Amino acid sequence: MAKTYKGYFKPNNPSKYNGDPSNIIYRSRWEAVFMSYLDKNSNVIKWSSEELIIPYRSKIDGRIHRYFPDFWVKKLNKEGKQDVVVIEIKPYAQTLPPKKQDRITKKYLYEVKTYGVNKSKWEAAEEYCKDRGWDFAIVTEKELKLKF
Protein backbone atom coordinates (compact mmCIF):
# COMPACT_ATOMS: atom_id res chain seq x y z
CA MET A 1 0.00 0.00 0.00
CA ALA A 2 1.34 3.42 -0.95
CA LYS A 3 2.14 5.85 1.82
CA THR A 4 -0.01 8.97 1.82
CA TYR A 5 1.49 12.33 2.60
CA LYS A 6 -0.77 14.68 4.51
CA GLY A 7 -0.05 17.23 7.15
CA TYR A 8 0.36 20.84 8.16
CA PHE A 9 2.83 23.13 6.42
CA LYS A 10 4.69 25.61 8.63
CA PRO A 11 5.90 28.54 6.48
CA ASN A 12 9.17 30.35 7.14
CA ASN A 13 7.48 33.49 5.74
CA PRO A 14 3.98 33.46 7.28
CA SER A 15 3.30 37.07 6.18
CA LYS A 16 3.28 35.84 2.54
CA TYR A 17 0.38 33.49 3.24
CA ASN A 18 -3.06 34.89 2.36
CA GLY A 19 -5.07 33.21 5.12
CA ASP A 20 -4.33 31.54 8.45
CA PRO A 21 -0.64 30.51 8.28
CA SER A 22 -1.13 28.13 11.22
CA ASN A 23 -3.66 26.06 9.26
CA ILE A 24 -2.02 25.28 5.91
CA ILE A 25 -2.80 21.67 4.98
CA TYR A 26 -1.08 19.69 2.27
CA ARG A 27 -2.76 16.59 0.86
CA SER A 28 0.17 15.18 -1.10
CA ARG A 29 3.95 15.30 -1.07
CA TRP A 30 3.81 17.27 -4.31
CA GLU A 31 1.70 19.96 -2.62
CA ALA A 32 4.16 20.10 0.32
CA VAL A 33 7.08 20.56 -2.09
CA PHE A 34 5.20 23.28 -3.98
CA MET A 35 4.30 25.08 -0.73
CA SER A 36 7.96 25.16 0.23
CA TYR A 37 8.79 26.61 -3.21
CA LEU A 38 6.13 29.35 -2.83
CA ASP A 39 7.27 30.17 0.70
CA LYS A 40 10.93 30.55 -0.34
CA ASN A 41 10.53 32.18 -3.78
CA SER A 42 11.26 35.93 -3.60
CA ASN A 43 9.02 36.59 -6.66
CA VAL A 44 5.98 35.25 -4.79
CA ILE A 45 4.21 38.13 -3.04
CA LYS A 46 1.22 36.27 -1.60
CA TRP A 47 -0.14 32.75 -1.82
CA SER A 48 -2.87 30.59 -0.39
CA SER A 49 -3.91 26.96 -0.45
CA GLU A 50 -7.53 25.88 -0.95
CA GLU A 51 -8.83 29.30 0.15
CA LEU A 52 -10.42 30.24 -3.21
CA ILE A 53 -13.88 28.86 -4.09
CA ILE A 54 -14.94 28.53 -7.74
CA PRO A 55 -18.50 27.34 -8.48
CA TYR A 56 -18.82 24.82 -11.30
CA ARG A 57 -21.47 22.65 -12.93
CA SER A 58 -20.48 19.00 -13.01
CA LYS A 59 -20.73 17.21 -16.35
CA ILE A 60 -21.49 14.07 -14.35
CA ASP A 61 -24.60 15.10 -12.37
CA GLY A 62 -25.43 18.51 -13.89
CA ARG A 63 -25.45 20.14 -10.45
CA ILE A 64 -23.53 23.16 -9.15
CA HIS A 65 -20.60 22.30 -6.87
CA ARG A 66 -17.73 24.20 -5.23
CA TYR A 67 -14.14 23.79 -6.43
CA PHE A 68 -11.25 24.67 -4.13
CA PRO A 69 -8.14 24.92 -6.36
CA ASP A 70 -4.91 23.88 -4.69
CA PHE A 71 -3.20 27.28 -4.91
CA TRP A 72 -3.75 30.98 -5.54
CA VAL A 73 -0.48 32.82 -6.17
CA LYS A 74 0.32 36.53 -6.63
CA LYS A 75 3.80 36.89 -8.07
CA LEU A 76 6.12 39.28 -9.86
CA ASN A 77 6.60 38.50 -13.55
CA LYS A 78 9.77 39.08 -15.59
CA GLU A 79 8.75 42.70 -16.24
CA GLY A 80 8.31 43.33 -12.50
CA LYS A 81 4.50 43.50 -12.71
CA GLN A 82 2.15 41.49 -10.53
CA ASP A 83 0.39 38.44 -11.96
CA VAL A 84 -2.10 36.10 -10.33
CA VAL A 85 -2.22 32.42 -11.17
CA VAL A 86 -4.53 29.72 -9.84
CA ILE A 87 -2.81 26.33 -9.74
CA GLU A 88 -4.02 22.75 -9.49
CA ILE A 89 -1.48 20.03 -8.67
CA LYS A 90 -2.34 16.70 -10.33
CA PRO A 91 -0.53 13.55 -11.45
CA TYR A 92 0.04 13.81 -15.19
CA ALA A 93 -1.96 10.63 -15.79
CA GLN A 94 -5.06 12.31 -14.30
CA THR A 95 -4.86 15.20 -16.78
CA LEU A 96 -5.56 12.86 -19.71
CA PRO A 97 -8.90 11.27 -20.59
CA PRO A 98 -9.02 7.56 -19.73
CA LYS A 99 -8.22 5.21 -22.59
CA LYS A 100 -11.28 3.39 -23.93
CA GLN A 101 -11.55 -0.11 -22.57
CA ASP A 102 -12.98 -3.22 -24.21
CA ARG A 103 -14.25 -4.31 -20.81
CA ILE A 104 -16.10 -1.79 -18.66
CA THR A 105 -14.72 -2.23 -15.16
CA LYS A 106 -15.42 -0.36 -11.93
CA LYS A 107 -11.94 1.11 -12.15
CA TYR A 108 -12.58 2.40 -15.66
CA LEU A 109 -15.94 3.91 -14.68
CA TYR A 110 -14.26 5.61 -11.71
CA GLU A 111 -11.55 7.05 -13.98
CA VAL A 112 -14.16 8.35 -16.46
CA LYS A 113 -16.16 9.97 -13.65
CA THR A 114 -13.05 11.51 -12.02
CA TYR A 115 -11.84 12.91 -15.33
CA GLY A 116 -15.33 14.33 -16.09
CA VAL A 117 -15.50 16.08 -12.72
CA ASN A 118 -11.95 17.41 -13.04
CA LYS A 119 -12.61 18.66 -16.59
CA SER A 120 -15.70 20.54 -15.31
CA LYS A 121 -13.64 22.11 -12.52
CA TRP A 122 -10.81 23.13 -14.84
CA GLU A 123 -13.13 24.67 -17.42
CA ALA A 124 -14.83 26.69 -14.67
CA ALA A 125 -11.44 27.75 -13.30
CA GLU A 126 -10.27 28.86 -16.77
CA GLU A 127 -13.38 31.04 -17.17
CA TYR A 128 -13.19 32.39 -13.60
CA CYS A 129 -9.54 33.35 -14.04
CA LYS A 130 -10.08 34.82 -17.51
CA ASP A 131 -12.83 37.08 -16.12
CA ARG A 132 -10.33 38.45 -13.57
CA GLY A 133 -7.29 38.72 -15.82
CA TRP A 134 -5.62 35.80 -14.02
CA ASP A 135 -4.05 32.61 -15.33
CA PHE A 136 -4.96 29.02 -14.55
CA ALA A 137 -2.41 26.20 -14.65
CA ILE A 138 -2.37 22.51 -13.96
CA VAL A 139 1.02 21.51 -12.56
CA THR A 140 2.11 17.87 -12.69
CA GLU A 141 5.15 15.94 -11.56
CA LYS A 142 6.69 16.84 -14.94
CA GLU A 143 6.71 20.58 -14.10
CA LEU A 144 7.73 19.86 -10.51
CA LYS A 145 10.46 17.53 -11.84
CA LEU A 146 9.63 15.03 -9.12
CA LYS A 147 9.66 11.26 -9.12
CA PHE A 148 7.98 9.51 -6.22
Secondary structure, 3 states (H helix, E strand, C coil): CCCCCCEEECCCCHHHECCCCCCEEECCHHHHHHHHHHHHCCCEEEEEECCCCEEEECCCCCCEEEECCCEEEEEECCCCCEEEEEEEECCHHHHCCCCCCCCCCHHHHHHHHHHHHHHHHHHHHHHHHHHHCCEEEEECHHHHCCCC
